[in-house]
Amino acid sequence: RAGMTTAGCAPGTAPRVRGQFARHARLRGASGSHRAVARARARRVPNVVTPNALMRAEAADFELLRVLGQVSYAVESSSEKTLTWSGGEDGAVPDSISVSGDGPHEVGDAVMKLYAGKVVGWDDGSMSKSNAVPDVLLKEYVNAAASALADAEVTAYMALYGDPSDSTIGMTWDGKVLGEAFDPASLPVVPLIAFFASKQVGNSDANGSLWTVQLWGAGGLARLASYPSKRQDIYEQKWWPPVQRARDAGIGPRARFVRNAARGVFNAIAAIHKRNVAHGAIDASAFSLNTLEDGRADDLEVRLMNFGFASVLTPEKKQQDMRAAAIVVAELLFSSLALNGPSQSTSAVALTRLFENVFLLDEKQAREYFLEDGNYTDVVEFLEFRDRQGDGWRLLVDAWRGDCSAEDILGRLEAVQTPYD
């Protein structure tokens, strides 16, 4: 299959390292001599700034600005795989974000490093030279174990970007081109624009590394997992028009954020399943957001990422993705709307134990349990607004069982209103 296997990939130089990054990143061997070797002439392509589709690139096309963290991959005794993001010294990412799934890769420990970077090889001279906001997020898959994840990720994106029906390009009888080319950003996934092989950063004597390059999103490193505990600024309620004043009352913006985020989760799952791709490692950290602010709930954009465990969609894989997505939405709902805020009892682990082992995925038992607990008043109101006859609970449980498609669940979510719409 097409992908990023190490066979046939001749490592070149690593992406060049900006001087300040080389001095302060504390990467082993990231010295001036490394920068001198890595500095290469950037290819200039007229009128092109960044690619609009997945492509094979070169290390010299990118410049590393700073290290963000390290991703470790381990096979536990239960065969469950766990990815952990370790915070960078600049505090750009939280101390730990876990991404777990039952992927097929029995490859042992794996190591990946994350960097903020700039595009230099496709710059036509019009790009900003400022480093305040990076252009791209680069993942370096350091060892052979990690290369399996790189291969799975690139293969998944090739499938996502390879549907010919996404392009409306055509030609008239007289040779005029009509329509539009496929835009990868139109999919609710974080765009992957390039991949390449190079020497390891800071260790030119080691075996080569594989790299993937993602566009830096509007929300930077914002993840759905961070939202429930995010301290919100005091929202300035608009007093005109009156309709907007009613929408912004009380927890209105927060309720709409939760509802729109839930729609975004299943919209992303529906999109990849439609293209015959199973994600295999869905949790709240796998969803990138353009904002974590309740006040921007109406502009929320949700994108799926971390396709290192992806595979071809099967009925079993579809059910696995749906169950995981339902757990993500349940944790989002209960952690965000509980009167006491997120806690151990609103975690994915605790809710999974309740819904699966105690309620046995019976929506009536779940409703009765949470109805008696005053901590979840807003959760109950959210799920039962406008007397939907328990459909909010039923929708969550149906998704959890995995019997419905993501598209079906999304259609039902589109009809969900909050008291503040």
HELIX and SHEET records of a PDB file:
HELIX    1   1 GLY A   19  HIS A   24  1                                   6    
HELIX    2   2 GLY A   32  ALA A   38  1                                   7    
HELIX    3   3 ALA A   59  ASP A   61  5                                   3    
HELIX    4   4 ALA A  144  LEU A  160  1                                  17    
HELIX    5   5 PRO A  164  ASP A  166  5                                   3    
HELIX    6   6 PRO A  184  SER A  186  5                                   3    
HELIX    7   7 LEU A  224  SER A  226  5                                   3    
HELIX    8   8 PRO A  242  ARG A  247  1                                   6    
HELIX    9   9 GLY A  252  LYS A  274  1                                  23    
HELIX   10  10 ALA A  284  ALA A  286  5                                   3    
HELIX   11  11 ASP A  294  ASP A  299  5                                   6    
HELIX   12  12 PRO A  315  LEU A  337  1                                  23    
HELIX   13  13 GLN A  344  THR A  346  5                                   3    
HELIX   14  14 ALA A  348  THR A  352  1                                   5    
HELIX   15  15 ARG A  353  VAL A  358  3                                   6    
HELIX   16  16 GLU A  363  LEU A  371  1                                   9    
HELIX   17  17 GLY A  374  TYR A  376  5                                   3    
HELIX   18  18 THR A  377  GLU A  384  1                                   8    
HELIX   19  19 ASP A  391  ARG A  401  1                                  11    
HELIX   20  20 ALA A  406  GLU A  414  1                                   9    
SHEET    1   A 4 ARG A  16  VAL A  17  0                                        
SHEET    2   A 4 PHE A  62  VAL A  75  1                                        
SHEET    3   A 4 LYS A  81  GLY A  87 -1                                        
SHEET    4   A 4 SER A  96  GLY A 101 -1                                        
SHEET    1   B 7 ARG A  16  VAL A  17  0                                        
SHEET    2   B 7 PHE A  62  VAL A  75  1                                        
SHEET    3   B 7 ALA A 110  VAL A 119 -1                                        
SHEET    4   B 7 VAL A 136  TYR A 141 -1                                        
SHEET    5   B 7 SER A 209  LEU A 215 -1                                        
SHEET    6   B 7 LEU A 192  SER A 198 -1                                        
SHEET    7   B 7 MET A  55  ARG A  56  1                                        
SHEET    1   C 2 GLY A 170  MET A 171  0                                        
SHEET    2   C 2 VAL A 177  LEU A 178 -1                                        
SHEET    1   D 2 VAL A 277  ALA A 278  0                                        
SHEET    2   D 2 SER A 311  VAL A 312 -1                                        
SHEET    1   E 2 PHE A 287  LEU A 289  0                                        
SHEET    2   E 2 VAL A 302  LEU A 304 -1                                        
END                                                                             
